[in-house]
């Protein structure tokens, strides 16, 4: 089960997300949508208007809606890697 404590090592695809702040790309702030894909450096979202948006992870702060309807804030730097590589890093190194 995805929780605030272990979201960093989980798959993010399918989660609802909002960009709450960003130092590098201010136009993305306020963007909401569903994560449809993820690369090492980018989250790809289907925005509320059904358009596809690419948001860089680094320099952003994301608010994810978890399956239990709670929300958690994640700094993009903490998820800056491929999902399979984040799992290898584990909790202690993040």
SVG drawing of the C-alpha trace seen along z (x, -y; Angstrom):
<svg xmlns="http://www.w3.org/2000/svg" viewBox="-11 -31 33 34">
<polyline fill="none" stroke="black" stroke-width="0.4" points="0.0,0.0 1.3,-3.4 1.8,-5.7 3.5,-9.1 6.4,-7.2 7.0,-4.9 5.7,-6.8 9.3,-7.5 9.9,-3.8 6.4,-3.2 5.1,-3.5 3.7,-6.9 1.7,-6.1 -2.0,-6.4 -1.8,-8.8 -3.4,-12.3 -0.8,-15.0 -0.6,-18.8 2.5,-20.9 2.4,-23.2 5.6,-25.1 8.6,-25.2 11.9,-27.0 12.7,-26.1 9.5,-26.2 6.9,-28.5 4.3,-27.9 3.8,-24.4 2.7,-25.6 -1.0,-24.8 -1.0,-22.1 -3.2,-19.2 -3.7,-15.8 -3.0,-12.1 0.5,-10.7 0.5,-8.6 4.2,-8.0 7.5,-8.7 11.1,-9.0 14.2,-9.6 13.8,-13.4 10.1,-14.0 6.6,-13.2 4.1,-13.0 0.6,-14.1 -2.8,-14.0 -4.0,-17.5 -7.6,-18.2 -8.2,-19.6 -7.1,-16.2 -3.8,-17.6 -0.5,-15.9 2.0,-17.9 5.7,-17.1 6.8,-18.4 10.5,-18.2 10.9,-16.6 13.9,-18.6 13.1,-21.9 9.4,-21.1 7.2,-20.3 4.4,-17.9 1.3,-17.0 0.2,-13.5 -3.3,-12.1 -2.8,-8.6 -5.3,-5.7 -6.7,-6.2 -7.6,-9.8 -4.9,-11.3 -2.3,-13.7 1.4,-14.0 3.9,-16.5 7.0,-15.2 10.0,-17.3 11.0,-16.4 14.6,-15.9 13.5,-12.9 11.9,-11.1 14.6,-12.2 15.3,-8.7 13.7,-5.9 11.1,-4.0 13.2,-0.8 16.3,-2.6 14.4,-4.4 13.5,-1.0 17.1,0.1 18.1,-3.0 15.6,-2.1 14.3,-4.2 17.6,-4.8 19.4,-6.6 16.6,-8.9"/>
</svg>
